[in-house]
Amino acid sequence: MEFINRITQARAYASIISELFFGVEGDFDLGILYVCPGGAYDPLELCQALRGRGRIRHLMCCTCAGVIGSEREIEGVPSASLMLMRLPQVKIAPFFLSQFVLETLKRKEDWYNFLDVYPNEKPSFLAFADPFAFDINSFLAGLNSAYQGMPIVGGLASAVSGPGGNILIIEGRVYREGLIGVGLTGNVRVETVVSQGCRPIGQTFIVTRAQRNIIYELAGRPFYKVLEEVLKQGTDYDRQLAREAVFIGIAMNEYKQEFKRGDFLIRALVGVEPKSGAGVVGDHMRTGQTVQFQLRDTKTAHEDLHELLKLYKAKESVTSAQGAFVFSCNGRGVNLFKEPDHDIKIIQQYLGPLPAAGFFCAGEFGPVGGINFVHGFTNSTALFYPTLSNFGPFPLGP
């Protein structure tokens, strides 16, 4: 198994191609190209040039607002990052899924027949989607049901802020909507580190009354009263952050005795109903769930990525990952951290040196508690290992 990354922001077309293939020889099983378009960075022309220059059996491309390489993050300017992979004894199943076809996939068997991938093969998925004309939550729900516990990583294309402007390419075909992806089975294991960049405030509470995406009561008391008390017991800085945004952490296993980083799915508190004091949350809620209020800022996002990678490294003590894909929210980067290359530097600090590629997304895919979700303000990192070795399997991510 071999991963090779090349990243460029050269201006001239010939220089772009030269830098993407610098020192590269031979055949590859899979190539994934991320393009921040503009100037000479035409995604279709680049894909055609890559196919002409090298022998890549399967090639995918997604346009974005910025690209990530092994040592650099390039934001907001024309650029490209390419990952080339040799994947011996790995079955690669590429696919394109439109909204129309997605709506026909009702049963687990429909997914198996469409993808030609089966749960006993223990697949992992890489996927990239248009954020405007595709129901990503339905897609993730379908795969979560059909392939329980299997990781889906990737993100929403982010090159433009309106429908029809993002470009997805797979197997030489160009799409401006839907989703492209690959299922990987055989000699490959994918583990994940999903950093949602929040910290808890106050204690955990049981949801005692909820409907759809509205929480009416926590521990038998009105939602807003509980929130007021939690913030009153917090610091002045907590209250300052809360004026900007409050988040709800939903425990993925409410039967745990103690909760730690990575145990909560983070969703935004969209607002509070003035009359009832109920909280409107950016996800469906149900009675009986365990929740905890969360806050987010630059320091917290920085610490969360450090701590999760530190925990992961403590587990991963026998072998090193062969490559990584990094999907970071386009609200992170220099906008949040006020410095370039923030996330990739930390990843390399704990897990490197390793080849890495990815992009700044309009939404990031990754598992929390073994269930795949689309996130915001998140870094979702996928680490690739061969399975045909003397080493035993590691558990899936935090």
N, C-alpha and C positions, 0 to 999 in steps of 0.2 A: 504494500500500500504506500502510495507516494502522493503528496500534495505540493504543488508549486504555485506561488502567488507572484503576480506582477501588477504593479500599479503605476499609473502615469497621469500627468497633467500637461504633457507636451502639447504644443499648439499645432504643429505641422502634422498632417495625416501620416506621412511616411515615418516620422519620429514616433508617433503613437504606436503604430504597428511594430516598429523595431523594439520599442521598450516593452511592449506586452509579450514579445517572444524572445527577449534577450536571454541568451544562454539556454534556450529550450530546444530539446531535440526529442524525436521519437513519437510514438503513438500514445493517445490518451483515451480513457474510457468515458470521461465526463469533463466538460468545461462549463463554468458558470461565469458570465460576464455581467458586471454592474456598470452602468453608464449614466453619468450626469451629463445630459445632452447639451449641445451648443457648439458652434464653430464646426470643427472637423469631427466632432464626436457624434456621428450619425450611427445609431445602434445597428441598423440593418446593414450598412456598409461595413462596419467593424466586424460583425458576425460573418459576413461573406468573406472578408479578408482573412479572418482567423481560420475558417474552413479551408481556404485556398493555401494558406501558409503552413498549416499543420494538420495532422490526421487526428481529429477529435470525433469519436463515435457519436456522442450525444452532446449537443450544445444548447444552453439556455441563456437568456438575457433578460434583464429587468432594468428599466430606467428609474432614476432616483435623484434626490436632492443633494446627495453627497456619497462618496465611496470610502470604503475602509480596506486597508491592506495590512500586511504583517506588522508594519511599524508606523504607518501613517493613517490619518483620517483627513480627507480632502472634502471640504464643505462648500457648496454654493458656487463652484466654478466648474467648467467643463473638465471632465476627468473620467477615468475608467479603472476598474480593478478586476482582474481575471484570476480565477482559480482553475488550475488544470489538475486532474486527478487520474492516477492509475489505481484501479480498484480490482485486483485479481480475485477471482471467484466471488464477485459481487454481481447479483442480478440487478440491472437498472431498468426500471419501468417508467418511461416518461409519459406524461399525459397533459392534455388541455381540457379544462372543464368550463363550460359556459353556464350562465344562470339558468338557461332553459333545461339543459341536461341535469344540472344539480337538482332541480325540482322533481325530476323523475326518479331519483335515487331514494326510494322509500324504505327499502329493507336492507339488512346487512348483505344479503346475497347480491343485491344490485351493485353495491360497492365492490364486492369481490369480482363480479363479472366485468365491471367497467375498468377496474385497475389491473386485473389479472394478478392480484397480490392477495395473500391469504394470511390470517392471524398466526397460524402455526409456523410461518416463515419469520415471525418476529420483525416486521418491517419498521423502518424509519422513513420519514418523509421530509423533503425540502419543498417548500411551496412559496410562490410569489403571486400576488393578486392585485387587480385593479380595485381601488377603494370605492369607486362610484357606481359600478354596475354589476356588483357581485355580492351576495350575502355570505360574508366570511363566517359569521357565527353559525349559520346552518351547515356550512361545509365542515367546520371544526366539530360541530355536534355529531354529524354523520360519521366522520372518521373516529371520533371518540367512542362511538357506539360499536362500530364495526371492528376497530382495532384497539381494544381497551389496553391502556397502559403504554401504548407505542408513541414515541415522540414525533411531533410535527413542529418543525421550526422554519422560520422564514419571515416574511413581512409584506406589508402593503406598499406598492409602488408609490413614489413620492415626487416625481419629477415636476408635475404640474398640479394645480389646485382645482381642476375642473374635469368633467368627464370627457373621455375620448383623447386625452393628451398623453397619457402614459402608454408605453410600448412594452409588450411581453413577446418574446421570441422563443420558440422551442422547435427543434428539428427543422429549422429553416422556415417555419410558418410564423407570420406576424399577426399579433392580436392587440386590440385596443380595449379589450374588456375581458372579464373572466379570470381564470386562474391557470397558471402553469405549475407543474411540479414533477418530481421523480419519487418513486418508491424504491428503497434500497433494501435488499435482503441478501443473505449469505454471509460472506466473510466481512461483516461490518457491524459495529456496535456504536450507537450514538448516545452520548450523555449530555446533559444540559445544565447550565447555570443561568437562572433567570433572576435578574436583579431589578426589582420594581421601585427601588429608591425611596422607600418610606420607613418611618419609625413609629412604633406604637405610642399612644398616650393614654393613660388611665388603664383600668382593668378590662377584662373581657366580660361580655354580656351575652345572655341568651335572648334571641329574638322571640318574643312571646306573642306578637301579633304582626302579621305582614300580609300584603296582597300585591301581586305583580312586582313592581319595582319600588314599592312603598313600605317603609317600616313605620308602624304606628306605635309599637311599644317595645321597650327593652327591659327585661327583668320585671315585667308587669307595670312599668311606669312609662309615661309619655316620652317619646324619642327625644324631643327638644329639651325636656327637663334633665334627662341623663346627660346630653351633650353639654348643657350649661354647667352642670356640676363637674364634669371631667375637665372642662376648660378653666373653671374657677380654681381647681386644684393644681393646674399646670403653672408654668412659668409665664412671665410677661412675653418672652420670645415665642412660647407656644401659642399664646393668644394672638400675637402678631401674625404668625404663620396661618392661623385659623381664619383670620380675616381675608386671606388670599384664597385658601382652599382647605377643605377638610376631606379626608378619604375614609372609606370603610374597609377594614380588613376582614375578609370572610374566611373563617377557618375551614380548611379543606378536609379536616378530620376532627369533628367536634368532640370526639371521645378521648382525645389526648388529655393527659393530666397537665402538661406544661407545653407552652407554645414558644417557638423560636423563629428566627429569620427563615423565610421560605415556606412557612406553614400557612400563610394567608394569601388569598387572592385579593389584590387591591382594586377597588372600584371607587369612582368619584362620588362624593355627596353632591348631587346636582342642585339641591335646594331644600327648603323646609316649607311645608304648607302653613300659611299664616294662621288659619283657623284651628286646625287639628294639632299642629306642632309635629306632624309626621315628617319623616325624612325621605326624600326622593333620591334613590340610588341608581347608578348607572348599570344595573343588572337586575335580573329577577331575584327576589328574595323569598324565603319561606320560613314559617314558624319552626323554631327548634334549632336554627343555625346559631353558631357562636361567632360573634363579631367583636372587633376592637377598633376604636377610632385611630386614625393614622394621620401623620403630617409629613410633608415633603419639602426639602430645600436642597441647596447645593451641597452642604456639608453632609446631610443625610444620604443623598444619592451617592456621594463619594465613599462614605463609610460602608454603605450597604454592599456595593460591589466588592470592596476590599474584603469584608467579612465573609461573604458567600464564597469568594474564591479561596480564601484561607481555609474555610471549612472543607471545601471540595478537595483542595490539595492535601489536607490531612487524611482524607479517605484514600486518595489516589497515590499510593506509595510504591507500587510495583512497576508500573510501566507508564510511558508518556503518550499523550495523544499524538496522532500523526498529522492532524490538521484541525482547523477550527473555522466555523462560520460565525460571524458576529453581526447581529441585527440590533441596531441602536435607534432609539426614537430621534426624529429630527428636531425634537425639543431639547435634546441633550447637547453634546458637542460644545463648541465655543459659546453658544447661547447660554448654556447653563453653567459650565465650569470655568469660563473666561480663560481657557487655555486650550491649545490644540492637542489632538491625539490622546485625550484623557483616558477613554475606555480601553483602547488597545494597549496603551502603556501598562495599565494595571493588569490586564490579562496576561501580557508577556512577562510581567514581573513575577506572577505566581505560577504560570503554566508553561512559559517559554523556555528556550526559543521554539516557536512552532509556526508554520505557514498559516496565515489567516486571511480571510476576505469577507466582505459584507457590505452593507450600505445603511444609510440613514433612512428610516422607514416612516410611513404615516400610520403605523400600527405594527406591533411585533408579535409573532407567534411563538409560543413556548408553553411547556407544561408546568403546572403548579399542583403538587399533590397527585401527580400521575395523570392529570386531566389537562388537555390542551386548550388554551384560550388565546384571544387577541388582547394585547396589552397596550398601554400608553405610557410614555416617559420611562420606558424599560430598556434594559440591555438584555437580550436573549442570546446566549452563546451556546453553540453546538460543538461538541468535541468528538472526533472520530477515532475509533480504535479498530484494529483487526480482531476478529474472534478466533481465528485459527492460530492459537498459541498455547503455551503451557500455563497461561495466567487464567485465573477464574474470573467470572463476570463481576462487574461492579454494579451497585444499585444505581437507579436512574436519578441523577441530579439531586439538588436539595428540594 
